[in-house]
Amino acid sequence: MGFEVNSEAASIMKGLGFSINTKKIQRGVCNWGILPPKADACQECAVEHKPDEPHDKTSLYYQYYFRAKHGRWPTWEDAMAHCDDATKKSWREELARAGEIEETQNG
């Protein structure tokens, strides 16, 4: 059983060990799988958020999508790399307050 995905997601999922056949993901060498994002969700983190908001670093899809693309696990800085400076500042303050990042990262 498979499901249709867009070409970028297919490429990322292939990097995660799934076999791709005519844009259908089939069970491959992995004994587990991560479903692709819904069409109306962010295609990088699989969470519904505004384009100017950070990706959800805690999203399992985002973690594996990012790792397949960059060869390392994402940080909150990666998740908000596309955001403007004011958004980054606000998120760093809240993340530091919640203990998710060190104060020294709150720059």
Residue frames as a rotation matrix with the C-alpha (Angstrom) as fourth column:
MET 1
0.586 0.811 0.000 0.00
0.811 -0.586 0.000 0.00
0.000 0.000 -1.000 0.00
GLY 2
-0.576 -0.813 0.084 1.35
0.817 -0.576 0.023 3.45
0.029 0.082 0.996 -0.88
PHE 3
0.513 0.706 -0.488 0.37
0.648 -0.691 -0.321 7.10
-0.564 -0.152 -0.812 -0.99
GLU 4
0.437 -0.305 0.846 1.08
0.728 -0.433 -0.532 9.99
0.528 0.849 0.033 -3.34
VAL 5
0.355 -0.400 -0.845 3.60
0.613 -0.583 0.533 12.67
-0.706 -0.707 0.038 -2.40
ASN 6
0.950 -0.111 -0.291 5.10
-0.273 -0.747 -0.606 15.73
-0.150 0.655 -0.741 -4.05
SER 7
0.696 -0.692 -0.189 8.51
0.192 0.433 -0.881 15.37
0.692 0.577 0.434 -5.71
GLU 8
-0.110 -0.768 0.630 10.52
-0.622 -0.442 -0.647 17.12
0.775 -0.463 -0.429 -2.96
ALA 9
0.286 0.285 0.915 8.86
-0.924 0.333 0.185 15.04
-0.252 -0.899 0.359 -0.25
ALA 10
0.993 0.071 -0.092 9.47
-0.100 0.930 -0.353 11.91
0.061 0.359 0.931 -2.35
SER 11
0.319 -0.948 -0.021 13.16
-0.089 -0.007 -0.996 12.77
0.944 0.319 -0.086 -2.56
ILE 12
-0.211 -0.351 0.912 13.43
-0.903 -0.288 -0.320 13.35
0.375 -0.891 -0.256 1.18
MET 13
0.579 0.513 0.633 11.50
-0.729 0.673 0.122 10.19
-0.364 -0.533 0.764 2.01
LYS 14
0.854 -0.358 -0.378 13.72
-0.012 0.713 -0.701 8.22
0.521 0.603 0.604 -0.36
GLY 15
-0.107 -0.938 0.331 16.68
-0.420 -0.259 -0.869 9.51
0.901 -0.232 -0.366 1.64
LEU 16
-0.083 0.172 0.982 15.00
-0.994 0.058 -0.094 8.07
-0.073 -0.983 0.167 4.74
GLY 17
-0.825 -0.389 0.411 15.03
-0.387 0.918 0.091 4.58
-0.412 -0.084 -0.907 3.25
PHE 18
0.186 0.934 0.305 11.67
-0.128 0.331 -0.935 4.32
-0.974 0.135 0.181 1.51
SER 19
-0.737 -0.345 0.581 11.48
0.510 0.281 0.813 2.97
-0.443 0.896 -0.031 -2.02
ILE 20
-0.181 0.635 -0.751 9.75
-0.400 -0.745 -0.533 5.32
-0.898 0.204 0.389 -4.44
ASN 21
-0.738 0.053 0.673 7.81
0.567 0.590 0.575 3.99
-0.367 0.805 -0.465 -7.40
THR 22
-0.485 0.511 0.710 6.02
0.560 -0.442 0.701 6.51
0.671 0.738 -0.072 -9.66
LYS 23
-0.575 0.144 0.806 5.54
-0.459 -0.872 -0.172 8.94
0.678 -0.468 0.567 -6.79
LYS 24
0.709 0.702 -0.069 4.13
-0.335 0.420 0.843 6.26
0.621 -0.575 0.533 -4.52
ILE 25
-0.303 -0.779 0.550 6.00
-0.919 0.087 -0.383 5.47
0.251 -0.621 -0.742 -1.34
GLN 26
0.571 0.391 -0.722 6.16
-0.231 0.920 0.316 1.77
0.788 -0.013 0.616 -0.69
ARG 27
0.849 -0.308 0.430 7.40
-0.382 0.204 0.901 0.02
-0.365 -0.929 0.056 2.40
GLY 28
0.523 -0.756 -0.393 11.11
-0.426 0.168 -0.889 -0.53
0.738 0.632 -0.235 1.87
VAL 29
-0.230 -0.755 -0.614 14.02
0.270 0.557 -0.786 -1.34
0.935 -0.346 0.076 4.11
CYS 30
-0.779 0.017 0.627 12.50
-0.547 -0.508 -0.666 0.57
0.307 -0.861 0.405 7.05
ASN 31
-0.621 0.626 -0.472 10.06
0.654 0.746 0.130 -1.16
0.433 -0.228 -0.872 9.33
TRP 32
-0.058 0.610 -0.790 8.42
0.701 -0.539 -0.467 2.16
-0.711 -0.581 -0.396 10.18
GLY 33
-0.397 -0.066 0.915 7.31
0.831 -0.450 0.328 5.22
0.390 0.891 0.233 8.26
ILE 34
-0.556 0.242 -0.795 6.39
0.305 -0.831 -0.466 8.85
-0.773 -0.501 0.388 8.57
LEU 35
0.263 0.739 0.620 3.42
0.919 0.002 -0.393 10.07
-0.292 0.674 -0.679 6.59
PRO 36
-0.659 -0.471 0.586 3.93
0.656 -0.741 0.143 13.15
0.367 0.479 0.798 4.41
PRO 37
-0.855 0.323 -0.405 2.35
0.042 -0.735 -0.676 16.46
-0.516 -0.595 0.615 5.42
LYS 38
0.167 0.955 0.246 -1.26
0.751 0.038 -0.659 17.25
-0.638 0.295 -0.711 4.62
ALA 39
-0.029 -0.149 0.988 -1.63
0.928 -0.373 -0.029 19.52
0.373 0.916 0.149 1.59
ASP 40
0.624 0.365 0.691 -2.62
0.178 -0.927 0.329 22.52
0.761 -0.082 -0.643 3.75
ALA 41
0.878 -0.404 -0.256 0.21
0.260 -0.046 0.965 22.04
-0.402 -0.913 0.065 6.27
CYS 42
0.424 -0.832 -0.357 3.78
-0.826 -0.517 0.226 23.27
-0.373 0.199 -0.906 6.02
GLN 43
0.905 -0.059 -0.421 5.61
-0.226 0.772 -0.594 20.94
0.360 0.633 0.686 3.64
GLU 44
-0.104 -0.994 -0.026 8.80
-0.394 0.065 -0.917 21.12
0.913 -0.085 -0.399 5.73
CYS 45
-0.862 -0.271 0.429 7.47
-0.481 0.165 -0.861 20.45
0.163 -0.948 -0.273 9.24
ALA 46
-0.625 0.677 -0.389 4.00
0.373 0.697 0.613 18.99
0.686 0.238 -0.688 8.59
VAL 47
-0.402 0.482 -0.778 2.40
0.807 -0.216 -0.550 21.49
-0.433 -0.849 -0.302 11.00
GLU 48
0.329 0.574 0.750 -0.09
0.803 -0.588 0.098 24.21
0.497 0.570 -0.654 10.12
HIS 49
0.084 -0.302 -0.950 1.56
0.664 -0.694 0.279 27.59
-0.743 -0.653 0.143 10.73
LYS 50
0.924 0.199 -0.327 1.88
-0.051 -0.781 -0.622 30.93
-0.379 0.591 -0.712 8.96
PRO 51
0.717 -0.664 0.215 4.80
0.512 0.291 -0.808 31.16
0.474 0.689 0.548 6.48
ASP 52
0.179 -0.674 0.717 6.52
-0.318 -0.729 -0.606 33.81
0.931 -0.119 -0.345 8.62
GLU 53
0.660 0.065 0.748 6.42
-0.747 0.155 0.646 31.63
-0.074 -0.986 0.151 11.77
PRO 54
-0.419 -0.900 0.123 9.11
-0.890 0.434 0.143 29.10
-0.182 -0.050 -0.982 12.72
HIS 55
-0.040 0.301 -0.953 8.85
-0.399 0.870 0.291 25.45
0.916 0.392 0.085 11.76
ASP 56
0.767 0.325 0.553 7.99
-0.636 0.275 0.721 23.07
0.083 -0.905 0.418 14.59
LYS 57
-0.212 -0.966 -0.145 11.37
-0.881 0.254 -0.399 21.68
0.422 0.043 -0.905 15.64
THR 58
-0.497 0.055 0.866 9.60
-0.634 0.658 -0.406 19.02
-0.593 -0.751 -0.292 17.71
SER 59
0.609 0.735 -0.298 7.75
-0.727 0.367 -0.580 17.65
-0.317 0.570 0.758 14.67
LEU 60
0.188 -0.518 0.834 9.06
0.065 0.854 0.516 14.17
-0.980 -0.043 0.194 13.90
TYR 61
0.723 0.116 0.681 8.54
0.669 0.133 -0.732 14.84
-0.175 0.984 0.018 10.18
TYR 62
0.914 -0.384 0.133 10.60
-0.326 -0.888 -0.323 18.06
0.242 0.251 -0.937 10.37
GLN 63
0.417 -0.800 0.431 13.40
-0.593 0.121 0.796 16.37
-0.689 -0.588 -0.424 12.27
TYR 64
0.093 -0.365 0.926 13.82
0.434 0.852 0.292 13.61
-0.896 0.375 0.237 9.67
TYR 65
0.851 0.210 0.482 13.15
0.526 -0.371 -0.766 15.94
0.018 0.905 -0.426 6.71
PHE 66
0.828 -0.558 0.050 15.89
-0.560 -0.824 0.089 18.29
-0.008 -0.102 -0.995 7.98
ARG 67
0.222 -0.781 0.583 18.31
-0.376 0.483 0.790 15.47
-0.900 -0.394 -0.187 8.76
ALA 68
0.381 -0.033 0.924 17.88
0.703 0.659 -0.267 13.95
-0.600 0.751 0.274 5.29
LYS 69
0.896 0.045 0.442 18.48
0.355 -0.670 -0.652 17.37
0.267 0.741 -0.616 3.72
HIS 70
0.651 -0.608 0.455 21.36
-0.603 -0.778 -0.177 18.61
0.461 -0.159 -0.873 5.94
GLY 71
0.119 -0.640 -0.759 22.90
0.127 0.768 -0.628 15.51
0.985 -0.022 0.173 7.52
ARG 72
-0.927 -0.344 -0.152 22.27
0.194 -0.090 -0.977 16.68
0.322 -0.935 0.150 11.10
TRP 73
-0.136 0.900 -0.414 19.38
0.990 0.144 -0.012 17.18
0.049 -0.411 -0.910 13.49
PRO 74
0.022 0.199 0.980 17.68
0.382 -0.907 0.176 20.61
0.924 0.370 -0.096 13.47
THR 75
-0.759 -0.188 -0.623 17.92
0.645 -0.347 -0.681 23.23
-0.088 -0.919 0.384 16.18
TRP 76
0.309 0.860 -0.406 15.42
0.732 -0.488 -0.476 25.93
-0.607 -0.150 -0.780 17.03
GLU 77
-0.178 -0.445 -0.878 17.71
-0.264 -0.838 0.478 28.34
-0.948 0.317 0.031 15.15
ASP 78
-0.974 -0.130 0.185 17.27
0.121 0.393 0.912 26.16
-0.192 0.910 -0.367 12.04
ALA 79
-0.321 0.940 0.114 13.50
0.931 0.335 -0.144 26.10
-0.174 0.060 -0.983 12.57
MET 80
0.618 0.581 -0.530 13.33
0.509 -0.809 -0.293 29.88
-0.599 -0.089 -0.796 12.57
ALA 81
-0.435 -0.898 0.057 16.09
0.590 -0.237 0.772 30.63
-0.680 0.370 0.633 10.04
HIS 82
-0.527 0.290 0.799 13.54
0.766 -0.245 0.594 31.95
0.369 0.925 -0.093 7.52
CYS 83
0.483 0.789 -0.381 11.90
0.875 -0.416 0.248 34.32
0.037 -0.453 -0.891 10.04
ASP 84
0.393 -0.317 0.863 12.50
0.080 -0.923 -0.375 38.06
0.916 0.217 -0.338 10.39
ASP 85
-0.604 -0.797 -0.006 14.65
0.112 -0.077 -0.991 39.38
0.789 -0.599 0.136 13.25
ALA 86
-0.414 0.518 0.748 11.71
-0.864 -0.484 -0.143 40.48
0.288 -0.705 0.648 15.40
THR 87
0.676 0.674 -0.298 10.12
-0.576 0.736 0.356 37.02
0.459 -0.069 0.886 15.21
LYS 88
0.142 -0.723 -0.676 13.45
0.295 0.683 -0.668 35.34
0.945 -0.104 0.310 16.02
LYS 89
-0.724 -0.437 0.534 13.96
-0.299 -0.498 -0.814 37.64
0.621 -0.749 0.230 19.04
SER 90
0.024 0.850 0.526 10.48
-0.977 -0.093 0.194 36.93
0.213 -0.518 0.828 20.36
TRP 91
0.769 0.266 -0.582 10.84
-0.256 0.961 0.101 33.18
0.586 0.071 0.807 19.91
ARG 92
-0.212 -0.915 -0.343 14.32
0.198 0.303 -0.932 33.11
0.957 -0.265 0.117 21.48
GLU 93
-0.604 0.037 0.796 12.96
-0.688 -0.527 -0.498 34.89
0.401 -0.849 0.344 24.56
GLU 94
0.423 0.865 0.270 10.08
-0.901 0.370 0.226 32.43
0.095 -0.339 0.936 24.94
LEU 95
0.625 -0.258 -0.737 12.25
-0.028 0.936 -0.351 29.39
0.780 0.240 0.578 24.22
ALA 96
-0.534 -0.840 0.094 14.80
-0.054 -0.077 -0.996 30.54
0.844 -0.537 -0.004 26.84
ARG 97
-0.343 0.505 0.792 11.99
-0.922 -0.340 -0.183 31.14
0.177 -0.793 0.583 29.34
ALA 98
0.728 0.682 -0.075 10.68
-0.671 0.730 0.129 27.62
0.143 -0.043 0.989 28.68
GLY 99
0.233 -0.733 0.638 14.17
-0.549 0.442 0.709 26.14
-0.802 -0.516 -0.300 29.09
GLU 100
0.890 0.163 0.426 14.31
0.231 0.645 -0.728 24.96
-0.394 0.746 0.537 25.47
ILE 101
0.474 -0.797 0.374 17.47
0.439 -0.155 -0.885 26.93
0.764 0.584 0.277 24.69
GLU 102
-0.087 -0.619 -0.781 20.32
0.990 -0.139 0.000 28.33
-0.109 -0.773 0.625 26.78
GLU 103
0.669 0.298 -0.681 20.29
0.361 -0.931 -0.052 32.02
-0.650 -0.211 -0.730 27.63
THR 104
-0.287 -0.881 -0.376 23.53
-0.049 -0.379 0.924 32.42
-0.957 0.283 0.066 25.63
GLN 105
-0.668 0.132 0.733 21.61
0.728 0.324 0.605 31.39
-0.158 0.937 -0.312 22.48
ASN 106
0.412 0.903 -0.124 19.10
0.876 -0.430 -0.218 34.12
-0.250 -0.019 -0.968 23.19
GLY 107
-0.502 -0.739 -0.449 20.90
0.536 -0.674 0.509 36.75
-0.678 0.015 0.734 21.15
